[in-house]
Amino acid sequence: MTFAFDDHFAMFDITPVENQFILEYLPGAKGEYVKVYLYGLLCCYHPKKEMDLGTMGRELGMSEEEILAAFRYWERRGIVRRVSDNPPTWEYINIKQKSLVRDDGPDPEYVRFSCEIESSFEDVRDFHGSEIAACYEWKEEMNLSTEVIVMLLKYMCRTRGKNFRIKDAEKVAMHLADEKAYTVEDAEQVLARDEMMTAGFRKVLRKMGMRFNPSDANIALYRKWTEEWHFTQEAIEEACDRMGTSAPSLGVLDAILETTYRSKGKKGQLGRDDLAETEKQRSDLKTVLTELGQYGAPTPAQQKLYSQMLEKYPQEIILMAAKECAAKQKRFDSVMKLLESWQERGFTNADQIREHISAFHEKEEFMKELRGKWAGRDMDIGQKAMQMLDRWENSLGFSREMISLAADLAFEVKRPASYMDKTLEAWAQEGIRTPEDVKKMQQARAEKAQPAAKSSAKNVNAQQYTQRDYDHEQQEAMERMISAMNASGKEGGKDA
């Protein structure tokens, strides 16, 4: 005959938890450890057919290592006993029985640790059992030695008073573990450095007219300034003065220091001179932005781009580029593009660039004259126009006189710039280099193109232009247009 509970019995039953556990053991334990103890207690009252570390971990959302650490903790507290390693098995000890019956099997390592703590703080502070158990966790889980833990507790008594909280000491222990300070010497160096940082941060607060105890976040911020960004104490205090009349804040101070750090990069220690240089750079950037019609504080992105500009050219040349961009209503990033184009051309000083700008403006004026021949149609005076002029002068080798003559011939077509480009290319292929060459070509073609001229005259007649009497200048313009139409064939006749 056998007896057993229904599979769902545990769901609707209760698991008794002694008040002694709640009052004496629960307050000093981690929440995860309490969770493991209570779940194991449930399994004692309602055993499951299949239960192992993996199953328990899935049920509780914990790793097997975390569950083992929890049971080791309760084993040291004497309320569970490990009876097997494979598979891991524990027996729960009745807490009332434990208080009435002497336990002959305490963990000797834990006993030695407790004695060391108690003897080191005799007549200074009494540590409760839960507090010693928490300290022992630092030894087990963080690999801190007993000597380091004793030194840490003495440090807390000296800096926080003998009634410090174990939770606060645990944060310091975690910090030592993160720093891998496993010896007393290493731990003392880390704590001395932290004390120095706390003192340095207090000086910064006084400089800003503030007085409060630095938090862990404050010290982490100061550590970033001094260890990661390599600022001196004097530089940080100087940055406090640079906040001006605005309300002082750690956020503003951090932004000022970051601006200097980003502009200087990782180039060793940063001091007052670096801050002054960054402030001048910021002022110079504002001048550049003002030239572009932009006002207000520079953004971090603009500061970064300006630092890249300074790697190419000094402020004088950057301002020259800004003026050129402002004339065309371009944005700040266009200044960088212009500087890059000057660098690609091999310009190394302001005199070379001034000469280039002067020549460029002279070309712009010439292109405006050409565009004026077409009543402003077809061509903006931009990069494409400059490239076309460069092709006509340098690649095709034409003088300004010949280019102007080609512009005259294109004054009535729909796309004068394109038509003019094809005309000059045709002249280059035929060896036409002077106005006399053009006149000879037109005369020769006029003699061979009488039928085409008559046909064109009929078209003009059909459009009622024959009733007008052309003066000498208009007649010549018509002859040039007809000659150009004959030279370029159907496309010219269609554009006219």
C-alpha positions in Angstrom: 0.0 0.0 0.0 1.4 3.4 -1.0 0.3 7.0 -0.5 1.1 10.2 -2.4 -0.2 13.7 -3.0 -1.9 14.6 -6.3 0.5 16.3 -8.8 -1.3 19.6 -8.3 -1.4 19.4 -4.5 1.6 21.6 -3.9 0.0 24.4 -5.9 -2.8 24.8 -3.4 -0.9 23.8 -0.3 1.3 25.9 2.0 5.0 25.8 2.8 5.7 26.7 6.5 8.5 29.1 7.0 9.7 29.7 10.6 9.6 33.2 12.0 13.1 32.6 13.3 14.3 32.4 9.7 12.5 35.6 8.7 13.8 37.5 11.7 17.4 36.2 12.0 18.5 34.9 8.6 16.5 36.7 6.0 17.6 40.3 6.7 21.3 39.7 6.1 20.9 37.5 3.0 20.8 38.4 -0.6 17.4 38.2 -2.3 18.6 35.5 -4.7 19.8 33.4 -1.8 16.4 33.7 0.0 14.7 32.7 -3.2 16.8 29.5 -3.5 16.2 28.6 0.2 12.4 29.0 -0.1 12.2 27.0 -3.3 14.3 24.2 -1.8 12.1 24.3 1.3 9.1 23.9 -1.0 10.8 20.9 -2.6 11.3 19.3 0.8 7.6 19.5 1.6 6.5 18.5 -1.9 9.3 16.6 -3.6 9.4 16.6 -7.4 10.1 13.4 -9.3 12.8 15.0 -11.3 14.8 17.9 -9.8 18.3 18.9 -10.5 20.3 22.2 -10.7 19.3 22.7 -14.3 15.6 22.4 -13.6 15.8 24.5 -10.5 17.7 27.2 -12.4 15.0 27.3 -15.1 12.3 27.6 -12.5 14.0 30.4 -10.7 15.7 32.2 -13.6 19.2 31.6 -12.2 22.4 29.9 -13.3 23.6 26.7 -11.6 26.6 28.6 -10.2 24.3 31.1 -8.5 22.2 28.3 -7.0 25.4 26.5 -5.7 26.6 29.8 -4.2 23.3 30.3 -2.4 23.4 26.8 -0.9 27.0 27.3 0.2 25.8 30.5 2.0 23.0 28.7 3.9 25.4 25.9 4.6 27.8 28.3 6.3 24.8 29.7 8.3 24.2 26.2 9.5 20.6 25.7 8.3 21.4 23.3 5.4 23.8 20.5 5.1 25.4 19.1 2.0 25.2 15.3 1.9 26.3 14.5 -1.7 28.4 16.1 -4.4 27.2 14.0 -7.3 24.4 14.7 -7.6 24.4 17.8 -5.4 22.1 17.1 -2.5 21.3 19.1 0.7 19.4 18.5 3.8 17.4 21.3 5.5 18.1 21.6 9.2 15.2 22.6 11.5 16.1 26.1 12.8 14.5 25.4 16.2 16.5 22.2 16.5 19.7 24.1 15.6 19.1 26.6 18.4 18.5 23.8 20.9 21.0 21.2 19.8 24.8 21.9 19.5 26.0 21.5 16.0 29.3 19.6 16.0 30.0 20.2 12.3 30.6 24.0 11.6 32.6 25.1 8.6 36.1 25.4 10.0 37.1 28.0 7.3 34.1 30.2 8.2 34.9 29.8 11.9 38.5 31.0 11.3 37.3 33.9 9.3 34.8 34.9 12.0 37.4 34.8 14.6 39.8 36.9 12.5 37.1 39.6 12.0 36.1 39.6 15.7 39.7 39.8 17.0 40.6 42.6 14.5 37.7 44.8 15.7 37.7 44.0 19.4 36.6 47.1 21.4 35.8 48.9 18.1 32.7 47.3 16.7 30.7 44.1 17.1 29.7 42.4 13.9 26.5 40.4 13.8 26.4 36.9 12.3 24.7 38.1 9.1 27.3 40.8 8.7 30.2 38.3 9.0 28.4 36.0 6.6 28.1 38.9 4.1 31.9 39.6 4.4 32.6 36.0 3.9 30.8 36.2 0.6 33.4 38.7 -0.6 36.0 36.0 0.1 34.1 33.3 -1.7 32.7 35.1 -4.6 35.2 38.0 -5.2 38.4 36.1 -4.3 39.3 38.8 -1.7 41.7 37.5 1.0 40.8 37.7 4.7 43.6 40.3 5.1 42.2 42.5 2.4 38.7 42.3 3.9 40.0 43.2 7.4 41.9 46.2 5.8 38.7 47.2 4.0 36.6 47.1 7.1 39.2 49.3 9.0 39.1 51.7 6.1 35.4 52.0 6.4 35.6 52.6 10.1 38.1 55.4 9.5 36.3 57.1 6.7 32.6 56.4 7.5 32.6 55.8 11.2 32.4 52.6 13.1 28.6 52.3 12.4 29.0 52.1 8.7 26.6 49.8 6.7 27.9 46.5 5.4 26.1 47.3 2.1 28.3 50.3 1.7 31.4 48.3 2.4 30.2 45.7 -0.1 30.3 48.4 -2.9 34.0 49.1 -2.0 34.7 45.4 -2.0 33.2 45.0 -5.5 35.4 48.0 -6.6 38.5 46.3 -5.3 37.6 43.1 -7.0 37.0 45.0 -10.3 40.5 46.6 -9.9 41.9 43.1 -9.2 43.3 44.4 -5.9 43.8 41.0 -4.3 46.7 42.0 -2.0 46.8 44.4 0.9 49.3 46.6 -1.0 47.2 46.8 -4.1 44.0 47.5 -2.1 45.7 50.3 -0.2 46.8 51.9 -3.4 43.3 51.8 -4.9 41.7 53.2 -1.7 44.4 55.9 -1.4 43.7 56.9 -5.0 40.0 57.0 -4.3 40.6 59.2 -1.2 42.6 61.6 -3.4 39.8 61.7 -5.9 37.2 62.4 -3.3 39.4 65.2 -2.0 39.9 66.6 -5.5 36.2 66.4 -6.3 35.4 68.3 -3.0 37.7 71.1 -4.2 35.8 71.3 -7.5 32.5 71.5 -5.6 33.8 74.3 -3.4 35.0 76.1 -6.6 31.4 75.9 -7.8 30.0 77.0 -4.5 28.5 73.6 -3.7 28.9 71.4 -0.6 27.6 67.8 -0.4 29.1 64.4 0.0 30.3 63.0 -3.4 28.3 60.0 -4.6 29.7 57.0 -6.4 28.5 58.6 -9.6 30.4 61.8 -8.8 33.6 60.0 -8.1 33.2 58.0 -11.4 32.8 61.3 -13.2 35.9 62.7 -11.6 37.8 59.5 -12.4 36.8 60.0 -16.1 38.2 63.5 -16.0 41.5 62.6 -14.4 42.3 59.0 -15.5 40.5 58.7 -18.9 40.8 62.3 -20.1 44.0 63.1 -18.2 43.1 66.5 -16.9 45.1 68.0 -14.0 43.3 69.3 -10.9 44.3 72.9 -11.8 42.7 72.4 -15.3 39.4 71.2 -13.9 39.2 74.1 -11.5 40.1 76.5 -14.4 37.2 75.0 -16.3 34.9 75.9 -13.4 35.9 79.5 -13.9 35.1 79.3 -17.6 31.4 78.5 -16.9 30.9 82.3 -16.6 27.8 83.7 -15.1 25.6 80.8 -15.9 24.4 78.5 -13.1 27.3 76.2 -12.3 26.6 72.5 -12.9 28.6 69.3 -13.2 27.0 68.8 -16.7 28.3 72.1 -18.0 31.7 71.4 -16.5 31.8 68.0 -18.1 30.9 69.5 -21.5 33.7 72.1 -21.3 36.3 69.4 -20.4 35.0 67.1 -23.1 35.3 69.8 -25.7 39.0 70.2 -24.9 39.5 66.5 -24.7 37.9 65.9 -28.1 39.9 68.7 -29.8 43.2 67.6 -28.3 42.7 63.8 -28.6 44.6 61.4 -26.5 47.9 63.3 -26.2 48.8 63.0 -22.6 48.0 65.2 -19.7 45.8 68.2 -20.3 46.3 71.4 -18.3 45.3 75.1 -18.2 47.0 75.9 -21.5 45.0 73.3 -23.3 41.8 74.8 -22.0 42.9 78.3 -23.0 43.7 77.0 -26.5 40.4 75.3 -26.8 38.6 78.4 -25.7 40.4 80.4 -28.4 39.5 77.7 -30.9 35.9 78.0 -29.9 36.0 81.8 -30.3 37.6 81.4 -33.7 34.9 79.0 -34.7 32.2 81.5 -33.7 33.9 84.0 -36.0 33.7 81.6 -38.9 30.1 80.8 -38.2 29.3 84.5 -38.0 30.8 85.0 -41.4 28.4 82.4 -42.7 25.4 84.2 -41.0 25.1 81.6 -38.3 24.9 82.7 -34.6 24.7 81.0 -31.3 26.9 78.4 -29.5 28.8 76.0 -31.8 27.5 72.5 -31.7 29.8 69.5 -30.9 29.6 68.4 -34.5 30.7 71.8 -35.7 33.6 71.9 -33.2 34.8 68.5 -34.4 34.6 69.5 -38.1 36.4 72.8 -37.3 39.2 70.8 -35.6 39.6 68.8 -38.8 39.7 72.1 -40.8 42.6 73.3 -38.6 44.5 70.2 -39.5 44.5 71.5 -43.1 44.8 75.3 -42.9 45.1 78.1 -40.2 42.2 80.4 -39.2 43.1 83.0 -41.8 42.6 80.6 -44.7 39.5 79.1 -43.1 37.9 82.5 -42.9 38.8 83.1 -46.6 36.9 79.9 -47.4 34.0 80.9 -45.2 33.7 84.3 -47.0 33.6 82.5 -50.4 30.9 80.1 -49.2 28.9 82.9 -47.6 28.8 84.7 -50.9 27.1 81.7 -52.4 24.9 81.1 -49.3 26.4 77.8 -48.6 26.5 75.9 -45.2 29.4 75.3 -42.8 30.2 71.9 -44.2 30.8 73.5 -47.6 33.8 75.3 -46.1 35.5 72.0 -45.5 34.8 70.9 -49.1 36.4 74.2 -50.4 39.4 73.7 -48.1 39.8 70.2 -49.4 39.7 71.4 -53.0 42.4 74.0 -52.3 44.5 71.3 -50.7 44.1 69.0 -53.7 45.4 71.9 -55.9 48.5 72.1 -53.8 47.9 75.5 -52.2 50.0 75.9 -49.1 49.7 79.6 -48.1 47.3 82.5 -48.1 49.0 84.3 -51.0 48.5 81.4 -53.3 44.8 81.1 -52.3 44.2 84.8 -52.7 45.7 84.7 -56.2 43.5 81.7 -57.0 40.4 83.4 -55.7 41.1 86.5 -57.7 41.5 84.5 -60.9 38.4 82.6 -60.1 36.4 85.8 -59.6 37.8 87.1 -62.9 36.5 84.0 -64.6 33.1 84.4 -62.9 32.8 87.9 -64.3 33.7 86.7 -67.8 31.1 83.9 -67.6 28.5 86.5 -66.4 29.3 88.5 -69.6 28.7 85.5 -71.7 25.5 84.7 -69.9 24.4 88.3 -70.5 24.6 87.7 -74.2 21.9 85.1 -73.8 19.6 87.2 -71.5 20.7 85.2 -68.5 19.5 81.9 -69.9 20.9 78.4 -69.5 24.0 78.8 -67.4 24.4 79.4 -63.6 27.8 80.7 -62.7 28.8 77.6 -60.7 31.2 74.8 -60.7 29.9 73.4 -64.0 30.4 76.7 -65.8 33.9 77.1 -64.4 34.7 73.6 -65.7 33.4 74.5 -69.2 35.5 77.6 -69.3 38.5 75.7 -68.2 37.9 73.2 -71.0 37.5 76.0 -73.6 40.6 77.8 -72.5 43.0 75.0 -71.5 41.9 71.8 -73.2 40.7 73.4 -76.5 43.1 76.3 -76.2 40.8 79.2 -77.3 41.3 82.9 -76.4 38.6 84.9 -74.6 37.9 86.7 -77.9 37.1 83.4 -79.7 34.9 82.3 -76.8 33.0 85.5 -76.9 32.5 85.1 -80.6 31.1 81.6 -80.1 28.8 83.1 -77.5 27.5 85.6 -80.0 26.6 82.8 -82.4 24.6 81.0 -79.7 22.5 83.9 -78.5 19.2 82.6 -79.9 19.4 78.9 -79.4 17.5 77.1 -76.6 20.6 75.7 -74.9 23.4 78.3 -75.6 26.0 76.9 -73.3 25.8 73.4 -74.8 25.6 74.8 -78.4 28.6 77.0 -77.7 30.6 74.0 -76.3 29.9 72.0 -79.5 30.8 75.0 -81.7 34.2 75.5 -80.0 34.9 71.8 -80.2 34.1 71.8 -84.0 36.4 74.8 -84.4 39.2 73.1 -82.6 38.9 70.0 -84.8 38.9 72.2 -88.0 41.9 74.3 -86.8 39.9 77.5 -86.5 41.7 79.8 -84.0 41.0 83.4 -85.0 38.1 85.6 -85.9 39.5 85.8 -89.4 39.4 82.0 -89.6 35.7 82.1 -88.6 35.0 84.7 -91.3 36.7 82.7 -94.0 34.9 79.5 -92.9 31.5 81.4 -93.0 32.2 82.8 -96.5 33.3 79.4 -97.8 30.2 77.7 -96.5 27.9 80.6 -97.6 29.0 80.1 -101.2 28.2 76.4 -101.0 25.0 76.9 -99.0 22.9 79.1 -101.3 20.0 76.6 -101.4 20.0 76.3 -97.7 20.0 80.1 -97.3 17.0 80.5 -99.7 15.1 77.8 -97.7 15.9 79.7 -94.5 14.7 82.9 -96.1 11.4 81.3 -97.1 10.9 80.2 -93.5 11.5 83.7 -92.3 9.1 85.0 -94.9 6.5 82.5 -93.7 6.9 83.9 -90.2 6.3 87.5 -91.6 9.8 88.7 -91.0 10.4 89.8 -94.6 8.3 93.0 -94.1 11.0 94.4 -91.8 14.1 96.2 -93.1 17.2 94.9 -91.2 20.0 97.4 -90.5 23.7 96.4 -91.1 24.2 95.0 -87.6 21.1 92.8 -87.6 21.9 91.5 -91.1 25.3 90.4 -89.9 23.8 88.7 -86.9 21.4 86.8 -89.1 24.3 85.8 -91.4 26.3 84.5 -88.4 23.3 82.6 -87.1 22.6 81.0 -90.6 26.2 80.1 -91.0 26.2 78.5 -87.5 23.1 76.6 -88.3 24.7 75.3 -91.5 27.8 74.3 -89.6 25.9 72.3 -86.9 23.2 70.8 -89.2 19.9 69.7 -87.9 20.4 70.4 -84.3 21.3 74.0 -84.8 18.4 74.6 -87.1 16.1 73.0 -84.5 17.4 75.1 -81.5 17.3 78.4 -83.3 
